[in-house]
């Protein structure tokens, strides 16, 4: 089974007030082409589809146009979770309709963590996905007045363990994949991730993750990376577009993951093209004006 793992699209993101929807449109076109050319069975989007809980209309249009094309032009399933930038309610609102089009969207936990489990049959294999979205501490922890930060952090970790264990009890499949959107201990963050930590302490560690997993598909960190641990691969694909000038230094990736009962997990990093450069420029106003007149800055974001 071939999975394409991506996250942190942040559709609707602006940089210094400048719109980036054209870049997102080109990324989604490229992503669809990659899914078709690489014969992807399942697309995983590990949160932060949008940059805000109230994205502009054109941002939602891009998203739904992509899902429409994914349904109409491929055989691919999609499993999508909400991140801390998304509105869980808005993202999941058309969920029943999208499910009929092979799209499974999880915004939050309703009655049981088992509701997050998605079972799919693809390419002769059965797979179960624990599509656990971003969960604020207030979503899963009862309030205890004057509680120390470290105690609250430990309770959060225990709650996440219980949620994953409950998901695992409902996962009857050849392949088991766990999703999440959070900062994990050992991860490297940049300057554009909104804080998703409790008291500055990473709320989840690799030993909190299920031992029976074949792959852990995470989102939130914008630099693609693998978290060291003793179990299966724990991966952040990173954001496909640089969301700050610092992130322009990162190579942007999506991850192609081949999983099966009789083969070892194989991960291929696929480089996302640069759709518009982010460039720092220094000089006097006259120097910059002269360069601009020569078209040096065309189709670039400047700082």
N, C-alpha and C positions, 0 to 999 in steps of 0.2 A: 504494500500500500504506500502510495506516494502522497506526502503531506507538504503543503507550502505554509510555512509559519511566518507571520508578519505581525506587526503591532504598531501602536503609537502613530497613526496616520495624522492625527490632529488637523483634520480637514476644517478649513475656516481660519487657520492660524495666519496672523499678520506679523510682519517683521518691520519694526519702526513705522507702523501705520500703513505699510504697503501690502496690498492684497497678494495672496499666493495661490488663488484658486486655479489659475491656469497651470501652475506646476502640479497641483494635485490631480487635475484632469489628465495631464500627460503621464503622471505616475500610474493612475488607475488603468489607463489604456495600455501602458507597458505591462502592468501586472496581469491583465487579462490575456495579453499576447503570450506572456511567459507561462501562464497556467495552461493555455492551449498547446503551446509548443512542447512543453515538458510533460504533458499528459498527467496533470495533477488530479488525484482522487478527492482530496479534502483540503480546503483552505481554512486555516486557523488565524483568527484575528484576536490577539490577546489584549484588547482594551484600548481606550482613547482613540476611538474612531474619529471623534470630533474634538475640537480644541476647547469647546465650551458647552455648557448644558443647554444653551440657547443658540445653536449655530445659525448662520444666515441661510436664507432659502436656497441660494445657489449651492451651498455646501451640502445640504440634504439632497438636492437634486443630483449632484455628482455621485453621492453614495448610492442612491436608489437606482440611478442609471447603471452603475457598475453591477449591482446585484441583478438587475434585469438582464444585462448582457451575459453575466455569469450563468444564469439559468438558461437563457436562450441559445447560447453558443457553445456550452460545454456540458459535460456530464458531472461536473464537480459539485460536491457538497460543500457547505460552509458552516463553520461553528464560530460564532462571534460573541465576545463578552464585553460588558461595559467596563471602562476604566474610571479613574477618579475625575477625569475631565468631562466624562459623558453624563448625561441625564439617564439614569438607569430606566426610569419609567418611559421616557421618550424613545429610547433605543429599542426597548422590548415591546412597545405598544403594538406594532404590526406583526408580532411574533407568530401568531397562529396562521396568518396569511402567508408569511414567508416560509413557514415550515412546509407548506404544500409545494414550495418551489425549491426544496432541498436546502433551505437556509435555516439554521437554528441559532437564535439570538437569546442570550441570557443576560438580563439586566440586574437581577437580584435573586435572593433566595426567598421563596414564598413560604410554603409550609414545612419543607424538609430539604436538606441538602441533596437528597436523591433526585429532586426536581431538576438539578443541574446536569444530570447525567444524560448524555446523548449517545444512542447506539446507532451505528451505521454499518452497512454491508457494502464493500467496494472492492473490486479487483479480486474477488474470491476470498476475501478476508473479512472477519468481523472485528470491529473496533468500538471501544467505549471511550468517550471523552467526558472527563469531569470538568465541565465548563463553569468554573467558579469565578464570578466576577469580582471586581474591586469591592471590598467590604470594609467600611469604616468601623472603627471600634464601637461606635454607638449602635451599629447594626447587629452586633453579635455579643456585646458585653453589657451586662446590667451595670448601672452606675453605682459606684461605691464612693461616698464622700471622703475627701482627704486621702484618697489612695495614692501611694507612692508610684512614681512613674515606672520603676522597674517591676513592681508587682503587676501593674496594668499591662506592661509589655509581656510578662510571663503568661497572664491570663489570655491575652490575644493569641499568643503562640499555641496555647492549649486549645483554644476555640478553633483555630485553623486546623490543627491536627484532627479534632473531632469531625469537622466538616469534611475533610479529605477522607477520613476513615468511613464516614457514613456514605460518601460517594462510592468508595471502593466496594462496600458491601452490596452495592447495586450494579456493579460493573461485571457483566457476564460476557466476555469477549476474548478473542485471541490477543488483541492489542489493547493496551491501556495507556491513555494519555491524559495527563492532568494539566489544566490551564490555571492561570492566576495573573493578578495584576498588583504587584507590590514590590517593595525593595527587599532584597534578600541579603543576608550577611555575606560579605565577600564580593558584592557587586560594586561596580564603579559608576558613580553618577556624575552628571555634568552640571551645567548652570541653568538648564531649562526645565528640569523635572520639578513639578510641584511636590512639596514634601509629603511623602507617604510613609512616615515613621512615627513611632510613639516615643516621645521623650528623647529623640535623637538616637534611639536604639533600634537596630533593624528588627522588625517584628517577626520575621520568619528566618529559620536556618535550614540548611540542607537536610539535617537529620530530623526535621519536622515533616519532611515530605514522605509520601508513601513509598515503601520499599518495593512494592510490586509494580511500580510504574515502568513503562518502556521509554517514556519521554516526558519531560516537563516543559511546557510551552508557556513562557512568562512574557509579560509586558510591563512597562513603566520606565525602564532605563533606556535611554536613547542611543547608547553606544552598544553595538552588537558584542556579545560576550557569552562565554560559557563559564558557569559557576563551578568551582572545584568541589567535588564530593565523591563519596564512595559508591553511589548508586548510578542510575541511568543519567544520560545527558540532561543538564538543567540549562536551558538556553534562553537568552534574550536576543531577538533579532535586531533590536534597535529601531529607531524611527527611520522611515525611508527617505525623508527630506531633512536636511539640517534645520533645526528649529532655533538656532542662534548662530552667531558668527563663530563662536568657539566650536560648535558642532560641524562647521564646514571643514574642519581638520579630519573628521572621521570618514572612513569609507562606509557607505551605506549599503545594507544588505537585506535580502530576504533569505530564508533558509529552506532548502529542499531536503526533506527527511524521508528516507525509505525505511519502512518498518515491516517486519514479517515474523511469523513464528519460527521460520527456519533460516533466517538471516540476521546478522548483527545490524544494529542501527547504523545507518550511514547518513551523514549530514554534509550537504554541499552548500557552501555560501555563494549566493548569486549576487553580484554587485548591481546595485540600482544606478542607472545613469544619472548624471547631473543635469537637471532640467533647466536650472538657472543658477549661475555662480553667485556666491556671497563673497564680496571683495572688500577689503579694507584699503582705503586710499588716504595718503597723507600729502599735504601740499598747501600752497597758498590758494586763496579763492581764484586768482588769475590763472594759476597752473591748472586747477581743476576745471575751470571754464574752458580752457583751451583743449584739454583732453576730451571733455564732453563734446565740443564742437567737431572733433575728429571721429566721434562715434565709439570711442574706446570703452565707454560704459554701457553700451547698448546691451539690453537683455541681461543685465546684472543687477543684483541688490548691492547697494553701497553703504559703507559706514565710514 
